[in-house]
Amino acid sequence: MGKAARKNFSTTPSTNQVAAEKHLTSVFKFNTDLGQHILKNPLIAQGIVDKANIKPSDIVLEVGPGTGNLTVRILEQARKVVASEMDPRMAAELTKRVRGTPQEKKLEIILGDFMKAELPYFDICISNTPYQISSPLVFKLINQPRPPRVSILMFQREFALRLVARPGDELYCRLSANVQMWANVTHIMKVGKNNFRPPPKVESSVVKIEIKNPRPNIDFNEWDGLLRILFVRKNRTVAAGFKSSKILEILENNYKAYLAAQEDAMMTEDNAALSKIVKDKIDRVLTDTGFAEKRSAKLDQTDYMKLLYAFHQVGIHFA
């Protein structure tokens, strides 16, 4: 019997792809300060799109499409793609890439700063994220009036690992605790630096973010205000975080505002007396909850919720 033909799963670029890359390199000088590292591995690009489970009726927001290596794959599956691109040269190249194809009418490009853009409705977000907007992008997605069903986002490896870190992990931080209150985060895949052109200095990872529905019934600014205090020194005790004179001043001002809103008869102009009242309330909350000597980095979402609720019960607010 003759030998069966072997399928070639090599990721070696084709002659046409190499020629296209040489063309782009001659046209563009990539601005790595803006995070312009183009994903060139077609298997990884397709893997990212597949993880999004795009439906034919979906509108997909792509942040930082670059020259369109992800975009063309998304267009094959989605009803529409809204691509947010800051660099006019990249936007022009992407427009040229789909011109004259059936996908041309399915693509809308928003030119400018993603963080300042008013976004239309979208079902899914996919992004090879410029590193300098990693955290703002995540929180912009979380705070959308109608957040996406799923987001498949590529980040620098350490940032991605912070998103998925759990209490007690070395990388667990305010970012971890904050994002995990509002969303379920999963690590999808590692992406080596040689899969980009030009190669970045660090490795990357892809994560899946699914925003919780219904959302937790707490005020985002209150929640984040508490976490800011707890994670100033995450390995110190919770009580130590409330010793700072700057923190106490903020909480005293917040307590004044709370009393004023309540038209409370206890309202006083005596700053010394007010300061003692606030300190006593903080000590009582930390003692009653049993968290005074705990480490912030080892508390979980339920613990933070208990603390926030206990502080609110005595009129201490964080925003």
Sine and cosine of phi, psi and omega as CSV:
sin_phi,cos_phi,sin_psi,cos_psi,sin_omega,cos_omega
0.00,0.00,0.60,-0.80,0.06,-1.00
-0.96,0.28,0.44,-0.90,0.03,-1.00
-0.95,0.31,0.68,-0.74,0.05,-1.00
-0.93,0.36,0.59,-0.81,0.03,-1.00
-0.90,0.43,0.70,-0.71,-0.01,-1.00
-1.00,0.01,0.74,-0.67,0.07,-1.00
-0.97,0.26,0.62,-0.78,-0.04,-1.00
-0.98,-0.19,0.94,-0.35,0.01,-1.00
-0.98,-0.22,0.31,0.95,-0.03,-1.00
-0.89,0.45,0.58,-0.81,0.06,-1.00
-1.00,-0.06,0.18,0.98,0.03,-1.00
-0.88,0.47,0.78,-0.63,-0.05,-1.00
-0.89,0.47,0.56,-0.83,0.07,-1.00
-0.95,0.30,0.21,-0.98,0.02,-1.00
-0.86,0.51,-0.67,0.74,0.00,-1.00
-0.91,0.42,-0.64,0.77,-0.02,-1.00
-0.92,0.40,-0.67,0.75,0.02,-1.00
-0.89,0.46,-0.67,0.74,0.02,-1.00
-0.89,0.46,-0.66,0.75,0.01,-1.00
-0.90,0.45,-0.65,0.76,0.00,-1.00
-0.92,0.40,-0.63,0.77,0.04,-1.00
-0.89,0.45,-0.62,0.78,0.03,-1.00
-0.88,0.47,-0.74,0.68,-0.04,-1.00
-0.90,0.43,-0.62,0.79,0.00,-1.00
-0.90,0.44,-0.56,0.83,0.02,-1.00
-0.97,0.24,-0.48,0.88,-0.01,-1.00
-0.99,0.16,-0.70,0.71,-0.11,-0.99
-0.95,-0.30,0.60,-0.80,0.33,-0.94
-0.96,-0.28,0.96,-0.28,-0.11,-0.99
-0.90,0.43,0.70,-0.71,-0.02,-1.00
-1.00,-0.07,1.00,-0.04,-0.04,-1.00
-0.93,0.37,-0.35,0.94,0.08,-1.00
-0.91,0.42,-0.41,0.91,0.07,-1.00
-0.99,-0.10,0.17,0.99,0.02,-1.00
0.97,0.24,0.45,0.89,-0.03,-1.00
-0.99,0.12,1.00,0.02,0.10,-0.99
-0.79,-0.61,0.96,-0.27,-0.14,-0.99
-0.99,0.15,0.80,-0.60,0.06,-1.00
-0.94,0.35,0.85,-0.53,-0.09,-1.00
-0.93,-0.38,-0.21,0.98,-0.02,-1.00
-0.99,0.17,0.91,-0.41,-0.08,-1.00
-0.92,0.39,-0.50,0.87,0.01,-1.00
-0.93,0.36,-0.65,0.76,0.04,-1.00
-0.93,0.36,-0.66,0.75,0.03,-1.00
-0.85,0.53,-0.71,0.70,0.00,-1.00
-0.93,0.38,-0.60,0.80,0.03,-1.00
-0.88,0.47,-0.64,0.77,0.03,-1.00
-0.89,0.45,-0.72,0.70,-0.01,-1.00
-0.90,0.43,-0.65,0.76,-0.01,-1.00
-0.88,0.47,-0.61,0.80,-0.04,-1.00
-0.91,0.41,-0.33,0.95,-0.02,-1.00
-0.98,0.19,-0.27,0.96,-0.02,-1.00
0.76,0.65,0.84,0.55,-0.07,-1.00
-0.95,0.32,0.72,-0.69,0.08,-1.00
-1.00,-0.10,0.44,-0.90,0.00,-1.00
-0.86,0.51,-0.33,0.94,-0.01,-1.00
-1.00,-0.06,-0.01,1.00,-0.14,-0.99
-0.99,0.16,0.58,-0.82,0.23,-0.97
-0.98,-0.20,0.80,-0.59,-0.05,-1.00
-0.92,-0.38,0.78,-0.63,0.14,-0.99
-1.00,-0.06,0.83,-0.56,0.10,-0.99
-0.92,-0.40,0.80,-0.60,0.00,-1.00
-0.98,-0.22,0.82,-0.57,0.00,-1.00
0.94,0.34,0.85,0.52,-0.06,-1.00
-0.94,0.34,-0.33,0.94,-0.02,-1.00
0.87,0.50,-0.77,-0.63,-0.03,-1.00
-1.00,0.00,0.03,1.00,0.19,-0.98
0.99,-0.17,0.29,0.96,-0.02,-1.00
-0.90,0.45,-0.55,0.83,0.13,-0.99
-0.99,0.12,-0.63,0.77,-0.12,-0.99
-0.83,0.55,-0.71,0.70,-0.06,-1.00
-0.90,0.43,-0.52,0.86,0.04,-1.00
-0.96,0.27,-0.62,0.79,0.04,-1.00
-0.91,0.41,-0.66,0.75,-0.03,-1.00
-0.87,0.50,-0.50,0.87,0.01,-1.00
-0.92,0.39,-0.38,0.93,-0.11,-0.99
-0.92,-0.40,-0.47,0.88,-0.13,-0.99
-1.00,-0.07,0.31,-0.95,0.11,-0.99
-0.95,0.31,-0.58,0.81,-0.04,-1.00
-0.39,-0.92,0.51,-0.86,0.11,-0.99
-0.84,-0.55,0.80,-0.60,0.13,-0.99
-0.97,-0.25,0.92,-0.38,-0.08,-1.00
-0.96,-0.27,0.85,-0.52,0.01,-1.00
-0.99,-0.15,0.92,-0.39,-0.08,-1.00
-0.75,-0.66,0.72,-0.70,-0.05,-1.00
-1.00,0.02,-0.49,0.87,-0.11,-0.99
-1.00,-0.06,0.90,-0.43,-0.02,-1.00
-0.85,0.52,-0.51,0.86,0.02,-1.00
-0.91,0.42,-0.68,0.73,0.02,-1.00
-0.91,0.42,-0.68,0.74,0.01,-1.00
-0.87,0.49,-0.64,0.77,0.01,-1.00
-0.91,0.40,-0.64,0.77,0.01,-1.00
-0.92,0.40,-0.64,0.77,0.02,-1.00
-0.91,0.42,-0.68,0.73,0.04,-1.00
-0.86,0.51,-0.69,0.72,0.00,-1.00
-0.90,0.45,-0.58,0.81,-0.09,-1.00
-0.91,0.41,-0.54,0.84,-0.04,-1.00
-0.98,-0.21,-0.05,1.00,-0.05,-1.00
-0.87,0.49,0.74,-0.67,0.04,-1.00
0.99,0.15,0.07,1.00,0.03,-1.00
-0.96,-0.28,0.29,-0.96,0.05,-1.00
-0.87,0.49,-0.38,0.93,-0.05,-1.00
-0.98,0.19,-0.23,0.97,-0.10,-0.99
-0.83,0.55,-0.68,0.74,-0.06,-1.00
-0.97,0.26,-0.22,0.98,-0.03,-1.00
-1.00,-0.02,-0.09,1.00,-0.08,-1.00
-0.96,-0.28,0.78,-0.63,0.14,-0.99
-0.84,-0.54,0.76,-0.65,-0.01,-1.00
-0.94,-0.34,0.80,-0.60,0.13,-0.99
-0.98,-0.18,0.92,-0.40,-0.06,-1.00
-1.00,-0.09,0.81,-0.58,0.02,-1.00
0.69,-0.72,-0.16,-0.99,-0.05,-1.00
-0.95,0.30,0.89,-0.46,0.00,-1.00
-0.83,0.56,-0.64,0.77,-0.09,-1.00
-0.93,0.37,-0.36,0.93,0.01,-1.00
-0.99,-0.16,-0.12,0.99,-0.10,-0.99
-0.98,0.19,0.62,-0.79,0.18,-0.98
-1.00,0.07,0.86,-0.51,-0.15,-0.99
-1.00,-0.04,0.65,-0.76,0.13,-0.99
-0.97,0.25,0.04,-1.00,0.07,-1.00
-0.91,0.42,0.62,-0.78,0.12,-0.99
-0.49,-0.87,0.47,-0.88,-0.04,-1.00
-1.00,-0.04,-0.54,0.84,-0.12,-0.99
-0.66,-0.75,0.55,-0.84,0.13,-0.99
-0.86,-0.51,0.72,-0.69,0.09,-1.00
-0.79,-0.62,0.71,-0.71,-0.07,-1.00
-0.47,-0.88,0.74,-0.67,0.32,-0.95
-1.00,-0.07,1.00,0.03,-0.35,-0.94
-0.96,0.27,0.81,-0.59,0.18,-0.98
-0.84,0.54,0.79,-0.62,-0.21,-0.98
-0.85,0.52,-0.52,0.86,-0.12,-0.99
-0.97,0.24,-0.17,0.99,0.04,-1.00
-0.90,-0.44,0.30,0.95,-0.08,-1.00
-0.83,0.56,-0.84,0.55,-0.03,-1.00
-0.93,0.38,-0.74,0.68,0.05,-1.00
-0.85,0.53,-0.60,0.80,0.01,-1.00
-0.89,0.45,-0.72,0.69,-0.01,-1.00
-0.85,0.52,-0.72,0.70,-0.06,-1.00
-0.96,0.27,-0.47,0.88,0.10,-1.00
-0.91,0.41,-0.65,0.76,0.03,-1.00
-0.91,0.41,-0.69,0.72,-0.02,-1.00
-0.88,0.47,-0.58,0.82,-0.09,-1.00
-1.00,-0.05,0.15,0.99,0.08,-1.00
-0.89,0.46,0.64,-0.77,0.04,-1.00
-0.83,0.56,-0.63,0.77,0.11,-0.99
-0.82,-0.58,1.00,0.02,-0.12,-0.99
-0.92,0.38,0.39,-0.92,-0.01,-1.00
-0.91,0.42,0.46,-0.89,0.03,-1.00
-0.89,0.45,-0.65,0.76,0.01,-1.00
-0.46,-0.89,0.51,-0.86,0.09,-1.00
-0.78,-0.62,0.76,-0.65,0.07,-1.00
-0.92,-0.39,0.94,-0.34,-0.22,-0.97
-0.79,-0.61,0.72,-0.69,0.07,-1.00
-0.99,-0.17,0.76,-0.65,-0.02,-1.00
-0.72,-0.69,0.21,-0.98,0.24,-0.97
-0.85,0.53,0.58,-0.81,-0.15,-0.99
-0.81,0.58,-0.73,0.69,-0.07,-1.00
-0.91,0.42,-0.63,0.78,0.04,-1.00
-0.89,0.46,-0.69,0.72,0.01,-1.00
-0.88,0.48,-0.66,0.75,-0.01,-1.00
-0.93,0.36,-0.49,0.87,0.09,-1.00
-0.93,0.37,-0.59,0.80,0.01,-1.00
-0.88,0.48,-0.59,0.81,-0.09,-1.00
-0.98,-0.18,-0.04,1.00,-0.03,-1.00
-0.89,0.46,0.54,-0.84,-0.02,-1.00
-0.93,-0.36,0.32,-0.95,0.01,-1.00
-0.78,0.63,0.74,-0.67,-0.02,-1.00
0.99,-0.10,-0.34,0.94,0.05,-1.00
-0.94,0.33,0.48,-0.88,-0.01,-1.00
-0.87,0.50,-0.58,0.81,-0.06,-1.00
-1.00,-0.01,0.00,1.00,0.01,-1.00
-0.90,0.43,0.76,-0.65,-0.12,-0.99
-0.45,-0.89,-0.07,-1.00,0.01,-1.00
-0.84,0.55,-0.65,0.76,0.04,-1.00
-0.85,0.53,-0.73,0.68,0.00,-1.00
-0.85,0.52,-0.79,0.61,-0.06,-1.00
-0.90,0.45,-0.61,0.79,-0.05,-1.00
-0.94,0.34,-0.79,0.61,-0.06,-1.00
-0.90,0.43,-0.64,0.77,-0.06,-1.00
-0.94,0.33,-0.28,0.96,0.14,-0.99
-0.94,0.35,-0.58,0.81,-0.13,-0.99
-0.98,-0.21,-0.25,0.97,-0.11,-0.99
-0.49,-0.87,0.39,-0.92,0.17,-0.99
-1.00,-0.08,0.79,-0.61,-0.09,-1.00
-0.86,-0.50,0.75,-0.67,-0.03,-1.00
-0.77,-0.64,0.69,-0.72,0.10,-1.00
-0.99,0.17,0.79,-0.61,-0.09,-1.00
-0.99,-0.16,-0.78,0.62,-0.05,-1.00
-0.31,-0.95,0.42,-0.91,0.15,-0.99
-1.00,-0.03,0.57,-0.82,0.02,-1.00
-0.75,-0.66,0.90,-0.43,-0.03,-1.00
-0.94,0.35,0.42,-0.91,-0.08,-1.00
-0.90,0.44,-0.42,0.91,-0.04,-1.00
-0.97,0.24,-0.04,1.00,0.07,-1.00
-1.00,0.06,0.09,1.00,-0.03,-1.00
-0.86,-0.51,0.38,-0.92,0.12,-0.99
-0.77,-0.64,0.87,-0.50,-0.20,0.98
-0.95,0.32,0.40,-0.92,-0.01,-1.00
-0.90,0.44,0.73,-0.68,0.09,-1.00
-0.96,0.27,0.11,-0.99,-0.02,-1.00
-0.99,0.13,-0.25,0.97,-0.08,-1.00
-0.79,-0.61,0.29,-0.96,0.06,-1.00
-0.98,0.21,0.28,-0.96,-0.01,-1.00
-0.82,-0.57,0.24,-0.97,0.10,-1.00
-0.58,-0.81,0.42,-0.91,0.06,-1.00
-0.94,-0.35,0.73,-0.69,0.05,-1.00
-0.84,-0.54,0.41,-0.91,0.12,-0.99
-0.95,-0.32,0.78,-0.62,0.04,-1.00
-0.88,-0.48,0.85,-0.53,0.04,-1.00
-0.87,-0.49,0.94,-0.35,-0.08,-1.00
-0.95,0.31,0.71,-0.71,-0.10,-1.00
-0.91,0.42,0.64,-0.77,0.02,-1.00
-0.67,-0.74,0.91,-0.41,0.09,1.00
-0.96,0.27,0.35,-0.94,0.03,-1.00
-0.95,0.31,0.48,-0.88,0.10,-0.99
-0.84,0.54,0.66,-0.75,-0.07,-1.00
-1.00,0.06,0.89,0.46,0.07,-1.00
-0.68,-0.73,0.39,-0.92,0.01,-1.00
-0.98,0.20,0.80,-0.60,-0.05,-1.00
-0.85,0.53,-0.70,0.72,-0.05,-1.00
-0.92,0.39,-0.57,0.82,0.07,-1.00
-0.91,0.42,-0.74,0.67,-0.01,-1.00
-0.86,0.51,-0.76,0.65,-0.04,-1.00
-0.92,0.39,-0.56,0.83,0.03,-1.00
-0.88,0.47,-0.66,0.75,0.05,-1.00
-0.91,0.42,-0.71,0.70,-0.03,-1.00
-0.90,0.45,-0.56,0.83,0.03,-1.00
-0.84,0.54,-0.66,0.75,0.00,-1.00
-0.94,0.34,-0.72,0.70,-0.08,-1.00
-0.91,0.41,-0.51,0.86,-0.11,-0.99
-0.97,-0.26,0.23,0.97,0.12,-0.99
-0.87,0.50,-0.69,0.72,0.14,-0.99
-0.71,-0.71,1.00,0.01,-0.21,-0.98
-0.91,0.41,-0.37,0.93,-0.03,-1.00
-0.99,-0.14,0.06,1.00,0.16,-0.99
-1.00,0.04,0.19,-0.98,0.01,-1.00
-0.94,0.35,0.37,-0.93,0.05,-1.00
-0.86,0.51,-0.67,0.75,-0.01,-1.00
-0.86,0.50,-0.60,0.80,-0.03,-1.00
-0.90,0.45,-0.52,0.85,0.00,-1.00
-0.91,0.42,-0.38,0.93,-0.04,-1.00
-0.99,-0.16,0.19,0.98,0.01,-1.00
-1.00,0.02,-0.31,0.95,-0.06,-1.00
-0.89,0.46,0.73,-0.69,0.00,-1.00
-0.90,0.43,-0.54,0.84,0.02,-1.00
-0.92,0.39,-0.67,0.74,0.03,-1.00
-0.91,0.42,-0.69,0.72,0.00,-1.00
-0.88,0.47,-0.62,0.78,0.02,-1.00
-0.89,0.45,-0.68,0.73,0.02,-1.00
-0.89,0.46,-0.71,0.70,-0.03,-1.00
-0.93,0.37,-0.55,0.84,0.07,-1.00
-0.90,0.43,-0.69,0.72,0.03,-1.00
-0.90,0.44,-0.64,0.77,0.05,-1.00
-0.90,0.44,-0.61,0.79,-0.01,-1.00
-0.93,0.36,-0.61,0.79,0.09,-1.00
-0.85,0.52,-0.71,0.70,-0.01,-1.00
-0.90,0.44,-0.62,0.79,0.03,-1.00
-0.89,0.45,-0.72,0.70,0.00,-1.00
-0.90,0.44,-0.65,0.76,0.00,-1.00
-0.89,0.46,-0.66,0.75,0.01,-1.00
-0.92,0.40,-0.52,0.86,0.00,-1.00
-1.00,0.08,-0.13,0.99,-0.11,-0.99
0.78,0.62,0.71,0.70,-0.11,-0.99
-0.98,0.22,0.68,-0.74,0.00,-1.00
-0.93,0.38,-0.27,0.96,-0.02,-1.00
-0.98,0.21,-0.10,0.99,-0.04,-1.00
-0.80,0.60,0.75,-0.67,-0.07,-1.00
-0.66,-0.75,0.50,-0.87,0.07,-1.00
-1.00,-0.05,-0.08,1.00,-0.03,-1.00
-0.98,0.18,0.98,-0.20,-0.07,-1.00
-0.89,0.45,-0.59,0.81,0.00,-1.00
-0.90,0.44,-0.69,0.72,0.01,-1.00
-0.91,0.41,-0.66,0.75,0.00,-1.00
-0.90,0.44,-0.66,0.75,0.01,-1.00
-0.87,0.49,-0.67,0.74,0.01,-1.00
-0.92,0.40,-0.64,0.77,0.02,-1.00
-0.86,0.51,-0.74,0.68,-0.03,-1.00
-0.90,0.43,-0.70,0.72,0.02,-1.00
-0.88,0.48,-0.66,0.75,0.02,-1.00
-0.89,0.45,-0.64,0.77,0.01,-1.00
-0.91,0.41,-0.66,0.75,0.03,-1.00
-0.88,0.47,-0.74,0.67,0.00,-1.00
-0.86,0.51,-0.65,0.76,-0.03,-1.00
-0.91,0.41,-0.69,0.72,0.01,-1.00
-0.88,0.48,-0.73,0.68,-0.05,-1.00
-0.92,0.40,-0.56,0.83,0.04,-1.00
-0.95,0.31,-0.73,0.68,-0.05,-1.00
-0.90,0.43,-0.58,0.81,-0.01,-1.00
-0.99,0.14,-0.32,0.95,0.00,-1.00
0.99,0.17,0.27,0.96,-0.07,-1.00
-0.98,-0.18,-0.02,1.00,-0.12,-0.99
-0.81,0.59,-0.70,0.72,-0.07,-1.00
-0.98,-0.17,0.15,0.99,0.06,-1.00
-0.98,0.18,0.33,-0.95,0.06,-1.00
-0.99,-0.15,0.75,-0.67,-0.05,-1.00
-0.83,0.56,-0.61,0.79,-0.08,-1.00
-0.94,0.33,-0.13,0.99,-0.01,-1.00
-0.93,-0.38,0.05,1.00,0.06,-1.00
-1.00,0.05,0.43,-0.90,0.02,-1.00
-0.93,-0.38,-0.07,-1.00,-0.08,-1.00
-0.85,0.53,-0.65,0.76,0.00,-1.00
-0.89,0.45,-0.65,0.76,0.01,-1.00
-0.89,0.45,-0.71,0.70,0.02,-1.00
-0.89,0.46,-0.62,0.78,0.02,-1.00
-0.90,0.44,-0.66,0.75,0.03,-1.00
-0.88,0.48,-0.68,0.73,0.02,-1.00
-0.89,0.45,-0.73,0.68,-0.04,-1.00
-0.88,0.48,-0.69,0.72,0.00,-1.00
-0.89,0.45,-0.69,0.73,-0.03,-1.00
-0.90,0.44,-0.65,0.76,0.04,-1.00
-0.91,0.42,-0.66,0.75,0.03,-1.00
-0.89,0.45,-0.55,0.84,0.02,-1.00
-0.89,0.46,-0.46,0.89,0.00,-1.00
-0.97,-0.26,0.18,0.98,0.11,-0.99
1.00,0.06,0.26,0.97,0.04,-1.00
-0.99,-0.11,0.84,-0.55,-0.05,-1.00
-0.83,-0.56,0.33,-0.95,-0.13,-0.99
-0.88,-0.47,0.13,0.99,0.04,-1.00
-0.51,-0.86,0.00,0.00,0.00,0.00
